[in-house]
Amino acid sequence: MIHTSYTVGISTGEYKALQYVMVDQKDWIENALKNRARIAADEIQNLYTSYKIAKGEAITAIGSTEIIEAAYSEGVIGIAT
């Protein structure tokens, strides 16, 4: 399921430089974003789990998306500014 898509503009020179070092620029950026999101999701899940354990509360959120949403709604994390 796609929630958001991004379009990135690069110059012709940047594009040609990337052609020298990678076969598929789109796949590379997609993998980089997805991996960073995975790392952030793991961190949020760990923070939320520790938070709930420290408070002696049950974790009722099931699945990574629900845990991330709960972490936001309960103030465990916030949007980076």
C-alpha positions as CSV (number, residue, x, y, z in Angstrom):
1,M,0.0,0.0,0.0
2,I,1.5,3.3,-1.0
3,H,0.7,6.3,1.3
4,T,3.0,8.9,-0.2
5,S,5.2,9.1,-3.3
6,Y,8.0,11.5,-3.9
7,T,9.4,13.0,-7.1
8,V,13.0,14.2,-7.0
9,G,14.5,16.5,-9.5
10,I,18.2,16.2,-10.4
11,S,20.2,17.9,-13.0
12,T,21.5,16.2,-16.1
13,G,25.0,16.2,-14.7
14,E,23.8,14.6,-11.4
15,Y,21.9,12.0,-13.4
16,K,24.9,11.1,-15.6
17,A,27.1,11.0,-12.5
18,L,24.7,8.5,-10.9
19,Q,24.7,6.4,-14.0
20,Y,28.4,5.9,-13.5
21,V,28.0,4.5,-9.9
22,M,24.6,2.7,-10.0
23,V,22.6,0.6,-12.3
24,D,19.1,1.8,-11.3
25,Q,18.8,5.1,-9.5
26,K,15.1,4.7,-8.7
27,D,15.7,1.4,-7.0
28,W,18.6,2.8,-5.0
29,I,16.6,5.8,-3.7
30,E,13.5,3.5,-3.0
31,N,15.7,1.1,-1.0
32,A,17.4,4.0,0.9
33,L,14.0,5.5,1.9
34,K,12.5,2.1,2.9
35,N,15.6,1.1,4.9
36,R,15.6,4.4,6.8
37,A,11.9,4.0,7.5
38,R,12.5,0.5,8.7
39,I,15.2,1.7,11.1
40,A,12.9,4.5,12.4
41,A,10.0,2.0,12.8
42,D,12.3,-0.4,14.9
43,E,13.4,2.5,17.1
44,I,9.8,3.7,17.6
45,Q,8.6,0.2,18.5
46,N,11.5,-0.1,21.0
47,L,10.8,3.3,22.5
48,Y,7.0,2.6,22.8
49,T,7.6,-0.8,24.3
50,S,10.0,0.6,26.9
51,Y,7.5,3.4,27.7
52,K,4.6,1.0,28.2
53,I,6.7,-1.4,30.3
54,A,8.0,1.5,32.5
55,K,4.4,2.6,33.1
56,G,3.2,-0.9,33.8
57,E,0.7,-0.7,31.0
58,A,-0.4,-3.3,28.5
59,I,0.5,-2.8,24.9
60,T,-2.8,-3.0,23.0
61,A,-1.5,-1.8,19.6
62,I,-0.9,-4.7,17.2
63,G,1.4,-4.4,14.3
64,S,4.1,-1.8,13.4
65,T,1.7,0.8,12.0
66,E,-0.6,0.7,15.0
67,I,2.4,0.9,17.4
68,I,3.8,3.9,15.5
69,E,0.4,5.6,15.6
70,A,0.0,4.9,19.3
71,A,3.5,6.3,20.0
72,Y,2.5,9.5,18.3
73,S,-0.9,9.8,20.0
74,E,0.5,9.0,23.4
75,G,3.3,11.5,23.1
76,V,6.1,9.0,23.1
77,I,7.4,10.5,19.8
78,G,6.7,13.6,17.8
79,I,7.2,14.8,14.2
80,A,10.8,16.0,13.6
81,T,11.1,19.7,13.3
